[in-house]
């Protein structure tokens, strides 16, 4: 998805990755573990960088820009009972008000431009890395949901294919995943934060979920 809020100059960015030739008994479903989290301030957007270790038996990790066809398409265009696209002018009572996450203006569908505003839903399988944010207060964790107002965005994203060939091969390595924003300090300040992360292979197998230790931005500033 495109960046949805003026607070963010860029939603996601892949740092780097690596792979080696591990034993043949690696898990078929991707397996990950926490490695590191760090915060880098610049004169532009600041970076919250999460590094995870991964292992996978088939090596079918990563999506390239050309991976946009089902099941990796970005959006689902919602239709009414008659099979027509739901437009903003004819939206049902349960439809959300206009925002840049739920509505798309003049979309291109099957190479045809639809000159209207359509109700859409993100396809979760468009992404292959999934990030959740939690704030800890009085010992309790509460999810910070970026999809809600006023942000209407996500920090889920894509990392590129680690192996270009389709032949299965066991791999392991690290993914360094950078999330860039102008708003980290203004949103979280001195809050205690935790991130949960999963990845997904091209067979749509989701890995185990791992969590970072609790941290504040000042504690992980580099």
Residue frames as qw, qx, qy, qz and C-alpha x, y, z in Angstrom:
[[0.000, 0.887, 0.462, 0.000, 0.00, 0.00, 0.00],
 [0.317, 0.630, -0.064, 0.706, 1.06, 3.58, -0.54],
 [0.263, -0.087, -0.537, 0.797, 2.02, 5.68, 2.44],
 [0.183, -0.675, -0.667, -0.256, -1.19, 6.85, 4.06],
 [0.368, -0.865, -0.278, 0.196, -0.24, 9.52, 6.58],
 [0.284, 0.886, -0.173, 0.324, 1.73, 12.75, 6.42],
 [0.582, -0.729, 0.358, -0.045, 3.61, 11.60, 9.51],
 [0.806, -0.169, 0.506, 0.257, 5.43, 8.91, 7.56],
 [0.231, 0.710, -0.442, -0.497, 7.87, 9.59, 4.78],
 [0.527, 0.282, -0.767, -0.233, 8.30, 5.87, 4.09],
 [0.842, -0.349, 0.049, -0.408, 6.55, 2.89, 5.65],
 [0.901, -0.275, 0.322, 0.093, 8.92, -0.02, 5.20],
 [0.411, 0.763, -0.495, -0.066, 12.38, -0.76, 3.86],
 [0.984, -0.108, -0.049, 0.137, 14.37, -3.97, 3.73],
 [0.270, -0.848, 0.426, 0.164, 17.89, -3.62, 5.07],
 [0.302, 0.526, -0.777, -0.168, 19.79, -6.78, 4.16],
 [0.934, -0.140, 0.188, -0.269, 19.65, -10.55, 4.30],
 [0.118, 0.567, -0.809, -0.105, 21.96, -13.55, 3.99],
 [0.953, -0.036, 0.061, -0.296, 21.74, -17.29, 3.52],
 [0.092, -0.538, 0.836, 0.058, 24.01, -20.32, 3.86],
 [0.683, 0.070, -0.656, -0.312, 23.69, -24.06, 3.27],
 [0.470, -0.406, 0.580, -0.527, 22.28, -25.51, 6.50],
 [0.225, -0.048, 0.972, -0.043, 21.39, -29.14, 7.32],
 [0.269, -0.172, -0.714, -0.624, 18.50, -30.81, 5.49],
 [0.286, -0.463, -0.822, 0.170, 16.36, -31.15, 8.62],
 [0.025, 0.037, 0.154, -0.987, 15.28, -27.50, 8.67],
 [0.340, 0.438, 0.677, -0.484, 11.59, -26.72, 9.24],
 [0.258, 0.440, 0.683, 0.523, 9.22, -26.65, 6.25],
 [0.121, -0.925, -0.336, -0.131, 7.31, -23.81, 7.92],
 [0.344, 0.639, -0.280, 0.629, 9.65, -20.81, 8.35],
 [0.677, -0.570, -0.360, 0.296, 11.19, -20.51, 11.79],
 [0.228, 0.742, -0.124, 0.618, 12.38, -17.18, 13.19],
 [0.615, -0.522, -0.387, 0.447, 14.02, -15.85, 16.34],
 [0.051, -0.998, -0.045, -0.003, 14.70, -12.35, 17.63],
 [0.747, 0.205, -0.108, 0.623, 18.13, -10.88, 16.99],
 [0.322, -0.207, -0.176, 0.907, 18.13, -7.11, 17.60],
 [0.105, 0.861, 0.459, 0.193, 16.15, -3.88, 17.57],
 [0.436, -0.260, -0.048, 0.860, 17.66, -0.41, 17.24],
 [0.158, 0.908, 0.376, -0.093, 16.61, 3.18, 16.68],
 [0.520, -0.023, 0.209, 0.828, 18.52, 5.60, 14.45],
 [0.114, 0.876, 0.296, -0.363, 17.71, 9.32, 14.31],
 [0.506, 0.182, 0.364, 0.761, 18.60, 11.39, 11.24],
 [0.054, 0.272, 0.014, -0.961, 17.84, 14.83, 9.85],
 [0.477, -0.023, -0.516, -0.711, 15.05, 13.19, 7.85],
 [0.852, -0.277, -0.205, -0.395, 12.88, 10.18, 8.72],
 [0.316, -0.543, 0.733, -0.260, 14.11, 8.15, 11.69],
 [0.651, 0.170, -0.702, -0.234, 14.58, 4.37, 11.47],
 [0.697, -0.341, 0.516, -0.364, 13.28, 1.68, 13.79],
 [0.523, 0.447, -0.695, -0.208, 15.23, -1.38, 12.66],
 [0.835, -0.245, 0.393, -0.297, 14.28, -4.93, 13.58],
 [0.340, 0.482, -0.791, -0.163, 16.64, -7.84, 12.88],
 [0.869, -0.148, 0.329, -0.338, 15.43, -11.44, 13.00],
 [0.134, -0.356, 0.896, 0.227, 17.09, -14.77, 12.31],
 [0.813, 0.227, 0.022, -0.536, 15.33, -17.20, 9.98],
 [0.234, -0.231, 0.925, 0.189, 15.51, -20.84, 8.91],
 [0.741, 0.355, 0.126, -0.556, 13.49, -22.52, 6.15],
 [0.687, -0.089, 0.700, 0.174, 13.74, -25.92, 4.45],
 [0.623, 0.567, 0.497, 0.208, 12.48, -24.93, 0.98],
 [0.372, -0.221, 0.170, 0.885, 13.97, -21.46, 0.72],
 [0.099, 0.592, 0.592, 0.539, 10.75, -20.03, -0.72],
 [0.267, -0.709, -0.361, 0.544, 11.07, -16.78, 1.20],
 [0.139, -0.413, 0.178, 0.882, 10.62, -13.31, -0.23],
 [0.463, 0.707, 0.534, -0.006, 8.51, -11.55, -2.85],
 [0.360, -0.075, 0.307, 0.878, 9.72, -9.48, -5.77],
 [0.262, 0.355, 0.054, -0.896, 7.89, -6.54, -7.40],
 [0.405, 0.102, -0.669, -0.614, 6.58, -8.85, -10.13],
 [0.197, -0.240, -0.937, 0.161, 4.81, -11.01, -7.51],
 [0.262, 0.090, 0.190, -0.942, 1.52, -9.11, -7.75],
 [0.592, -0.070, -0.558, -0.577, -0.84, -11.79, -9.05],
 [0.804, -0.397, 0.117, -0.427, -3.07, -13.95, -6.81],
 [0.465, -0.721, -0.509, 0.066, -2.44, -14.92, -4.11],
 [0.513, -0.279, -0.145, 0.799, -0.01, -11.97, -3.80],
 [0.089, 0.661, 0.361, 0.652, -2.26, -9.20, -5.19],
 [0.154, 0.141, -0.399, 0.893, -2.41, -6.05, -3.10],
 [0.363, 0.059, 0.282, -0.886, -6.10, -5.20, -2.95],
 [0.087, 0.381, 0.914, 0.107, -9.52, -6.83, -3.03],
 [0.210, -0.104, -0.165, -0.958, -12.26, -4.69, -4.55],
 [0.239, 0.234, 0.818, -0.469, -15.46, -5.16, -2.58],
 [0.221, -0.173, -0.636, -0.719, -18.72, -5.83, -4.43],
 [0.539, -0.059, 0.319, -0.777, -22.40, -5.65, -3.55],
 [0.645, 0.082, 0.723, -0.235, -24.91, -8.49, -3.76],
 [0.718, 0.645, 0.152, -0.213, -25.38, -7.90, -7.48],
 [0.839, 0.053, 0.241, 0.486, -21.66, -8.23, -8.13],
 [0.313, 0.850, 0.055, 0.421, -21.02, -4.53, -8.73],
 [0.489, 0.130, -0.380, 0.774, -18.09, -2.65, -7.25],
 [0.302, -0.806, -0.459, 0.220, -19.05, -0.62, -4.19],
 [0.340, 0.534, 0.027, 0.773, -18.46, 3.07, -4.89],
 [0.192, -0.120, -0.487, 0.844, -18.19, 5.84, -2.34],
 [0.340, -0.064, -0.104, -0.932, -21.34, 7.53, -3.65],
 [0.777, -0.166, -0.373, -0.480, -23.32, 4.27, -3.26],
 [0.243, 0.267, -0.840, 0.404, -21.66, 2.96, -0.11],
 [0.588, -0.491, -0.624, -0.155, -23.73, 0.96, 2.39],
 [0.430, -0.843, 0.024, -0.321, -24.26, 2.18, 5.97],
 [0.856, -0.461, 0.121, 0.200, -21.50, -0.09, 7.32],
 [0.710, 0.471, -0.015, 0.523, -18.86, 1.32, 4.97],
 [0.501, -0.468, -0.169, 0.708, -16.12, 3.50, 6.48],
 [0.172, 0.944, 0.055, -0.277, -15.88, 7.20, 5.79],
 [0.700, 0.668, -0.159, 0.196, -13.33, 8.21, 3.18],
 [0.457, -0.746, 0.442, 0.198, -9.68, 7.50, 3.96],
 [0.411, 0.671, -0.559, -0.262, -6.71, 6.47, 1.85],
 [0.203, -0.271, 0.938, -0.077, -6.64, 2.93, 3.21],
 [0.461, 0.305, 0.791, -0.263, -10.23, 1.80, 2.60],
 [0.535, 0.762, 0.292, -0.216, -10.95, 3.72, -0.59],
 [0.492, -0.170, 0.493, 0.697, -9.06, 3.99, -3.89],
 [0.362, 0.743, 0.092, -0.555, -9.69, 6.72, -6.45],
 [0.618, 0.662, -0.287, -0.310, -9.67, 5.79, -10.16],
 [0.616, -0.388, 0.677, 0.108, -8.09, 2.34, -9.72],
 [0.453, 0.460, -0.636, -0.423, -6.68, 0.33, -12.62],
 [0.706, -0.075, 0.652, -0.266, -8.39, -3.09, -12.68],
 [0.734, 0.251, 0.591, 0.222, -7.40, -5.57, -15.40],
 [0.379, -0.016, 0.361, 0.852, -5.74, -2.68, -17.25],
 [0.050, -0.669, -0.510, -0.538, -8.98, -0.69, -17.27],
 [0.093, 0.079, -0.392, 0.912, -9.22, 2.54, -15.28],
 [0.211, -0.652, -0.728, -0.028, -12.39, 2.73, -13.20],
 [0.091, 0.403, -0.035, 0.910, -13.33, 6.41, -12.99],
 [0.607, -0.645, -0.230, -0.403, -14.80, 6.24, -9.52],
 [0.122, -0.545, 0.676, -0.481, -13.83, 5.75, -5.88],
 [0.798, -0.092, -0.551, -0.225, -14.02, 2.09, -4.83],
 [0.675, -0.587, 0.340, -0.289, -14.14, 0.37, -1.46],
 [0.671, 0.413, -0.609, 0.092, -11.13, -1.93, -1.04],
 [0.795, -0.566, 0.203, -0.079, -9.63, -4.32, 1.47],
 [0.064, 0.699, -0.710, -0.058, -5.96, -5.19, 1.76],
 [0.939, 0.071, -0.328, -0.070, -5.01, -8.74, 0.88],
 [0.594, -0.728, 0.343, 0.001, -2.91, -9.92, 3.86],
 [0.879, -0.020, 0.359, 0.314, -0.94, -12.27, 1.60],
 [0.444, 0.858, -0.053, 0.255, 0.40, -9.29, -0.33],
 [0.181, -0.827, 0.475, -0.239, 2.85, -8.96, 2.58],
 [0.852, 0.070, -0.502, 0.129, 5.43, -11.43, 3.85],
 [0.388, 0.007, -0.587, 0.711, 6.48, -9.75, 7.08],
 [0.392, -0.707, -0.447, -0.382, 3.93, -8.78, 9.71],
 [0.303, 0.147, -0.482, 0.809, 4.61, -6.35, 12.56],
 [0.408, -0.761, -0.455, -0.220, 2.45, -5.52, 15.56],
 [0.172, 0.434, -0.380, 0.798, 3.20, -2.73, 18.04],
 [0.575, -0.617, -0.538, 0.007, 2.30, -2.86, 21.73],
 [0.006, -0.636, 0.321, -0.702, 2.57, -0.21, 24.45],
 [0.593, -0.280, -0.700, 0.281, 3.12, -1.38, 28.03],
 [0.174, -0.516, 0.196, -0.815, 1.46, 0.61, 30.78],
 [0.608, -0.381, 0.427, -0.550, 0.94, -0.54, 34.38],
 [0.394, -0.239, 0.887, -0.014, 2.20, -3.97, 33.39],
 [0.644, 0.462, 0.585, -0.173, -0.46, -4.41, 30.66],
 [0.250, -0.126, 0.595, 0.753, 0.16, -4.49, 26.91],
 [0.476, 0.670, 0.388, -0.416, -2.21, -2.66, 24.55],
 [0.604, 0.259, 0.511, 0.555, -1.85, -2.98, 20.79],
 [0.067, 0.619, -0.083, -0.778, -1.13, 0.27, 18.96],
 [0.602, 0.436, 0.655, 0.133, -3.23, -0.25, 15.84],
 [0.171, -0.327, 0.329, 0.869, -1.81, 1.73, 12.92],
 [0.077, 0.341, 0.777, 0.523, -4.80, 0.87, 10.72],
 [0.115, -0.772, -0.602, 0.165, -7.13, 3.07, 12.79],
 [0.141, 0.896, 0.086, 0.413, -7.54, 6.86, 12.64],
 [0.354, 0.841, -0.023, -0.409, -5.64, 9.08, 12.27],
 [0.287, -0.533, 0.686, 0.405, -2.94, 6.94, 10.63],
 [0.827, 0.443, 0.144, -0.313, -4.75, 4.48, 8.32],
 [0.400, 0.678, -0.612, -0.073, -1.51, 2.70, 7.56],
 [0.980, -0.197, 0.025, -0.001, 0.47, -0.45, 8.27],
 [0.111, -0.764, 0.627, 0.100, 4.04, -1.46, 9.00],
 [0.844, 0.095, 0.521, 0.080, 3.55, -4.87, 7.41],
 [0.259, 0.778, -0.382, -0.426, 5.70, -5.11, 4.32],
 [0.946, 0.324, -0.021, 0.027, 7.72, -7.18, 1.89],
 [0.339, -0.661, 0.577, 0.340, 11.29, -8.36, 1.74],
 [0.590, 0.536, -0.436, -0.417, 12.59, -9.53, -1.67],
 [0.987, 0.065, -0.138, -0.058, 13.20, -13.10, -2.75],
 [0.492, -0.695, 0.513, 0.113, 16.22, -14.59, -1.05],
 [0.447, -0.116, 0.796, 0.393, 16.64, -17.29, -3.71],
 [0.412, 0.398, -0.257, -0.778, 15.59, -16.47, -7.27],
 [0.347, 0.100, -0.871, -0.333, 15.39, -20.08, -8.42],
 [0.742, -0.268, -0.057, -0.611, 12.24, -22.05, -7.63],
 [0.745, 0.066, -0.652, 0.126, 14.21, -25.20, -6.75],
 [0.655, -0.730, -0.061, -0.183, 13.82, -25.84, -3.04],
 [0.627, 0.295, -0.478, 0.539, 16.94, -25.41, -0.94],
 [0.576, -0.680, -0.383, 0.243, 17.33, -25.08, 2.81],
 [0.307, 0.591, -0.117, 0.736, 18.49, -21.63, 3.92],
 [0.487, -0.711, -0.391, 0.323, 19.14, -19.64, 7.04],
 [0.394, 0.338, 0.003, 0.855, 20.25, -16.09, 7.72],
 [0.121, -0.493, -0.444, 0.739, 19.06, -12.72, 8.96],
 [0.141, 0.711, 0.477, 0.496, 16.50, -10.19, 7.80],
 [0.246, -0.304, -0.268, 0.880, 17.13, -6.58, 8.78],
 [0.043, 0.670, 0.652, 0.351, 13.86, -4.72, 8.44],
 [0.201, -0.132, -0.198, 0.950, 13.80, -0.93, 8.73],
 [0.000, -0.775, -0.626, -0.091, 10.64, 1.08, 9.40],
 [0.302, 0.096, -0.003, 0.949, 11.07, 4.77, 8.62],
 [0.151, -0.807, -0.562, -0.101, 8.92, 7.53, 10.11],
 [0.132, 0.536, -0.133, 0.824, 8.94, 11.20, 10.99],
 [0.525, -0.572, -0.062, -0.627, 6.77, 10.45, 13.99],
 [0.704, -0.109, -0.661, 0.236, 8.45, 7.89, 16.25],
 [0.276, -0.003, -0.509, 0.815, 9.39, 10.39, 18.97],
 [0.334, -0.160, 0.026, -0.929, 6.17, 12.36, 18.81],
 [0.752, -0.207, -0.438, -0.448, 4.01, 9.21, 19.06],
 [0.836, -0.216, -0.485, 0.136, 5.89, 7.05, 21.56],
 [0.177, -0.849, 0.278, -0.413, 8.08, 9.53, 23.48],
 [0.102, -0.492, 0.796, -0.337, 9.10, 7.59, 26.62],
 [0.886, -0.057, 0.053, -0.456, 6.59, 4.74, 26.22],
 [0.397, -0.320, 0.858, 0.060, 7.70, 1.16, 26.80],
 [0.689, 0.417, -0.265, -0.530, 7.17, -0.72, 23.53],
 [0.562, -0.157, 0.805, 0.104, 7.18, -4.31, 22.32],
 [0.514, 0.420, -0.437, -0.607, 7.08, -5.55, 18.72],
 [0.750, 0.036, 0.655, -0.084, 5.67, -8.90, 17.58],
 [0.314, 0.580, -0.524, -0.539, 6.82, -10.23, 14.20],
 [0.792, 0.123, 0.598, 0.001, 6.04, -13.09, 11.83],
 [0.145, 0.457, -0.582, -0.657, 7.13, -13.89, 8.28],
 [0.805, 0.308, 0.399, -0.313, 5.41, -15.90, 5.56],
 [0.351, -0.227, 0.737, 0.531, 6.76, -18.03, 2.71],
 [0.332, 0.207, -0.443, -0.806, 5.37, -18.18, -0.82],
 [0.329, -0.221, -0.902, -0.171, 3.38, -21.30, 0.08],
 [0.412, -0.595, -0.109, -0.682, 1.56, -19.02, 2.58],
 [0.750, -0.345, -0.498, 0.265, 3.02, -20.79, 5.61],
 [0.160, -0.881, 0.156, -0.418, 3.39, -18.33, 8.49],
 [0.468, 0.291, -0.674, 0.492, 6.30, -18.67, 10.84],
 [0.485, -0.538, -0.572, 0.386, 6.16, -18.72, 14.60],
 [0.033, -0.915, -0.089, -0.392, 5.63, -15.31, 16.18],
 [0.646, -0.140, -0.357, 0.660, 8.48, -13.77, 18.14],
 [0.190, -0.955, -0.212, -0.076, 8.55, -10.69, 20.35],
 [0.376, 0.575, -0.353, 0.635, 11.22, -8.14, 21.06],
 [0.401, -0.339, -0.588, 0.615, 12.15, -7.40, 24.66],
 [0.071, -0.928, -0.353, 0.097, 10.42, -4.35, 26.12],
 [0.530, 0.006, 0.066, 0.845, 12.22, -1.15, 25.13],
 [0.100, 0.891, 0.205, -0.392, 11.98, 2.62, 24.96],
 [0.625, 0.749, 0.005, 0.221, 13.36, 4.53, 21.98],
 [0.074, -0.888, 0.422, -0.169, 16.11, 6.06, 24.14],
 [0.745, -0.405, 0.530, -0.012, 17.23, 2.60, 25.30],
 [0.806, 0.202, 0.481, 0.281, 17.84, 1.35, 21.76],
 [0.307, 0.940, -0.071, -0.127, 19.06, 4.62, 20.22],
 [0.851, 0.003, 0.189, 0.490, 22.25, 4.10, 18.22]]
